[in-house]
Amino acid sequence: MAYASSDLSVLAYANNFTLWHYTTVDASVTTAGYLDNAVDMLRVNDLIIANVDTDGTPTTTFYVVTGNDGSSVTIAAYI
């Protein structure tokens, strides 16, 4: 399954920082290119609370946007 913009929503925004929530049946959102269609919304250092694999073994992970070059977005687990 691919990224669905309707499953990405803003939880909070302040001082050029956005806290997002994303839910998906996909098992991983860290695959290269997964969030590229959200390139116009996601900024470096934004935080995403992701509920993944919601139809299998659901997990919740916090991700930080680590890169956005205007055409691709990269994220990493927030530790």
N, C-alpha and C positions, 0 to 999 in steps of 0.2 A: 504494500500500500504506500501511497505517497503523502507528502505534506498536504494538509487541508487547511486553508486559511480560516475557515469557519471554526476550527478547533483551537485557534490561538487567540487569546483575549488578554487585555490589559487588566491587571489587578490594581496597580498603583503607578503614578508618574509624578516625579518631582526632580527639579534641578538636573535636567538632561539625563535622568535615569528612569528606566521602565522595568517594573516587575511584571512578568508575563506568566500566564498559565497555558499549558498545552496538553491536550489529551489525545491519545491515539491508540489504535489496536496494534500498531507496529511495535516490534520488539526493541528497535533501536532508532534513535533520532540522530545519532552521531555519524551515520553514514555520510560520506562525502557528497555534497550537493543536496542533502535532504531538505535543508531550510533555505535554499537559494531563492525560492519564490517569495520569501519574506525579506529579501535584501533591502527593500525600501523602508522597512519598519524596525528591524533589529539593529541595535548599535552596540559597538564594543563596550563591554562591561555591563550590559543589560543582564538581568537574571531571569531564568525561565524555570518555573516549577513544572515538571513534566510527569504526567501520569502515562506510563507506557505499557504496552501489551495488555490493554484493558480487557481483552477477550481471552487471555491465556493466563499467565502468571503476572498479575499487575504489580508494578513497582512505581515508586515515586522517587524521582531524582532531581536535584537542583543542578542546573547547567548555567554557565556563564558564557556570554558571547565573547569569543577570543579574537575573532577577525571578521571584517566586512570590507571587502575591497570594491564594493559597488556592483559586483556581479556574483559573488559567492559569500556565504556565511559559514563560519566555523564555530563550533561550541565545544566545551569541555566540561566534564563533571566538576562541580564546585566542591572544593574540599575545605 
